[in-house]
Amino acid sequence: MSFFNRFHGIIFNPRETFKVISEKPVWVDCLIILLILLALFSYLVAPYLQKDSLQTMKENVKLKEKYGEERYNQIIQRLENPSKKSVLIRSFALGPLNYLVGFLFSSLILLGMGRLTSVNGNYRQVFSAYLHANFVDKILGNVLRLVLVFARKSFMQTTTSFALLFPKLEMTSLAYIVFSQVDFFQLWLFGIFAYGLFSIFKIEQKKALIISYSFWLLKSLLYIAIGLLTASYMR
């Protein structure tokens, strides 16, 4: 099955597509294309992220007290005049590397969760299925996010999560941090990913859904904890 057919199948016929992928777990072309597109996304939103970060720093007086005036001024200067080299390194080296580690580690955890209910399945199958499921979030989701970023001229205020329904929430509030993890594309991703787990581990569809969304919940709780720590630091 070609890459285009797999992409089309993941969106419109995930059950049969994941069945084919579980029988022949291809992943190289999928991984390369995902990392390239993620790098381009990071590069395109970098100016807006830089602008948002600069505004946040200037508006937060307490951060100046925490950093000290000299260090604070150095950070402001770097944000006002970011080097082209640093932007390229973050977008095309560090960003893809972080995503690669995330894909690899997530697949390992999912394999472990699947093995709690079945003796079937291997790491390559899970890794391939997880990469293909990410078409939903990392391609479709990022296309919409990019449009929103360009329209709003802001990265931090752009979301495709439940927080979108509550525009007046402060970004550092508990409600916003929790709602931001209920992303519509992530819910879609882990919904169809259950078909992959169903085919790989030869388990009931209900169990596959439980494993898929349990992993989403664990990941969300981790990001909520990180978000709360960051918010407390910003305050």
C-alpha positions in Angstrom: 0.0 0.0 0.0 1.4 3.4 -1.0 1.9 6.3 1.4 -1.0 8.2 -0.2 -3.3 5.2 0.1 -2.4 4.7 3.7 -2.9 8.4 4.5 -6.3 8.3 2.7 -7.2 5.1 4.5 -6.3 6.4 8.0 -8.7 9.3 7.5 -11.6 7.5 5.7 -11.2 3.8 6.4 -9.0 3.3 9.5 -10.2 -0.1 10.4 -9.1 -1.8 7.2 -6.0 0.4 6.8 -4.7 -0.5 10.3 -5.4 -4.2 9.5 -3.1 -3.9 6.5 -0.5 -2.0 8.5 -0.5 -4.5 11.3 0.2 -7.3 8.8 2.9 -5.4 7.0 4.2 -2.7 9.4 5.9 -0.1 7.2 7.2 3.0 9.0 10.2 4.6 7.3 8.5 6.8 4.8 5.8 7.7 7.4 8.4 8.7 10.0 10.5 10.8 7.5 7.4 12.7 6.2 6.1 13.3 9.7 9.4 14.7 10.9 9.8 16.9 7.9 6.3 18.3 8.2 6.8 18.9 12.0 10.0 20.7 11.3 8.4 23.0 8.8 5.5 23.6 11.2 7.9 24.6 13.9 9.8 26.9 11.5 6.7 28.6 10.3 5.3 29.3 13.7 8.6 30.3 15.2 8.2 34.1 14.6 4.8 34.1 16.3 6.1 32.0 19.3 9.0 34.4 19.6 6.6 37.4 19.6 4.3 35.8 22.2 7.3 34.8 24.5 8.6 38.4 24.3 5.3 39.9 25.2 4.9 37.4 28.1 8.3 38.3 29.4 7.7 42.1 29.2 4.3 41.9 30.9 5.4 39.7 33.8 7.2 41.9 36.3 7.8 39.0 38.7 9.9 37.2 36.2 12.3 40.2 36.2 12.6 39.9 39.9 13.3 36.1 39.7 15.9 36.4 36.9 17.6 39.6 38.1 17.7 42.7 35.9 20.9 41.7 34.0 19.8 38.2 33.0 16.3 39.5 32.3 17.6 42.1 29.9 19.7 39.4 28.1 16.7 37.2 27.6 14.7 40.1 26.3 17.4 41.0 23.9 17.6 37.4 22.6 13.9 37.3 22.1 13.9 40.6 20.3 16.8 39.5 18.0 16.8 35.7 17.7 19.6 34.4 15.5 18.7 32.6 12.3 20.9 29.8 13.3 19.2 29.2 16.6 15.8 29.2 14.9 16.9 26.6 12.3 18.5 24.4 14.9 15.4 24.4 17.1 13.1 23.8 14.1 15.0 21.3 12.0 17.2 19.5 14.6 16.0 19.7 18.2 12.3 19.7 17.4 12.3 16.5 15.1 14.6 14.8 17.6 12.2 15.4 20.5 9.3 14.1 18.4 11.3 11.0 17.4 12.1 10.2 21.0 8.4 10.8 21.8 7.2 8.4 19.1 9.7 5.7 20.2 9.0 6.0 23.9 5.2 6.2 23.4 5.2 3.1 21.3 7.2 1.2 24.0 4.6 2.2 26.6 1.7 1.2 24.4 3.4 -2.2 23.7 3.7 -2.8 27.4 0.0 -1.8 27.9 -1.0 -4.1 25.1 1.0 -7.0 26.5 -1.0 -6.8 29.7 -4.0 -8.2 27.7 -2.4 -10.2 25.0 0.7 -12.2 24.0 0.4 -11.0 20.4 2.0 -8.0 18.8 5.5 -6.6 18.6 7.2 -3.2 18.8 7.5 -2.6 15.1 3.7 -3.1 14.6 2.9 -0.7 17.4 5.4 1.9 16.3 4.1 1.8 12.7 0.5 2.0 13.8 1.2 4.9 16.2 3.0 6.8 13.5 0.2 6.4 11.0 -2.4 7.4 13.6 -0.5 10.6 14.1 -1.4 11.6 10.5 -4.6 12.9 12.1 -2.9 15.2 14.7 0.4 16.0 13.1 -0.8 16.7 9.6 -4.5 17.5 9.6 -4.4 19.1 13.1 -1.3 21.2 12.3 -2.7 22.4 9.0 -5.6 23.9 10.9 -3.4 25.2 13.7 -1.2 26.9 11.1 -4.2 28.6 9.5 -5.3 29.8 13.0 -1.8 31.0 13.9 -1.6 33.0 10.7 -5.1 34.4 11.2 -4.6 35.4 14.9 -0.9 36.4 14.5 -0.3 34.4 17.7 0.9 30.9 18.6 0.2 30.7 22.3 -3.4 31.8 21.9 -4.0 29.2 19.2 -5.6 25.8 20.2 -7.7 23.1 18.7 -8.7 21.8 22.1 -11.7 22.2 24.4 -10.1 25.4 25.6 -11.2 27.0 22.3 -14.7 27.1 23.7 -13.6 29.3 26.6 -11.6 32.2 25.1 -11.7 34.3 28.3 -9.7 31.8 30.3 -6.2 32.8 31.5 -3.6 30.6 29.9 -2.0 29.9 33.3 -5.3 28.9 34.9 -6.0 25.3 36.0 -9.1 25.2 33.8 -7.2 26.3 30.7 -4.4 23.9 31.3 -6.8 20.9 31.7 -9.0 21.9 28.8 -6.1 22.4 26.5 -5.3 18.7 26.8 -8.7 17.7 25.5 -7.6 18.3 21.9 -10.2 17.3 19.2 -7.5 15.9 16.9 -5.9 14.0 19.8 -9.3 12.4 20.6 -9.7 11.5 17.0 -6.1 10.1 16.8 -6.6 7.8 19.8 -10.1 6.8 18.7 -8.8 5.4 15.4 -5.6 4.1 16.9 -7.7 1.6 18.8 -8.3 -0.1 15.4 -4.5 -0.6 15.2 -4.3 -2.1 18.7 -7.3 -4.3 17.9 -5.5 -5.7 14.8 -2.1 -6.0 16.4 -3.0 -7.6 19.8 -6.0 -9.6 18.5 -8.1 -8.3 21.4 -11.7 -7.0 21.7 -12.4 -3.6 20.3 -13.5 -2.4 23.7 -10.2 -3.4 25.3 -8.4 -1.7 22.4 -10.3 1.6 23.1 -9.5 1.3 26.8 -5.8 0.9 26.2 -5.7 3.7 23.6 -7.6 6.3 25.7 -5.8 5.2 28.9 -2.5 6.1 27.2 -4.0 9.5 26.1 -5.2 10.1 29.7 -1.7 9.3 31.2 -0.1 11.6 28.6 -2.5 14.3 29.3 -2.0 14.1 33.1 1.8 14.4 32.5 1.3 17.5 30.4 -1.1 19.0 32.9 1.5 18.5 35.6 4.1 20.2 33.4 1.7 23.0 32.6 0.9 23.6 36.3 4.6 23.8 37.2 5.2 26.2 34.3 2.3 28.3 35.4 3.4 28.5 39.0 6.9 29.6 37.8 5.4 32.2 35.5 3.5 33.6 38.5 
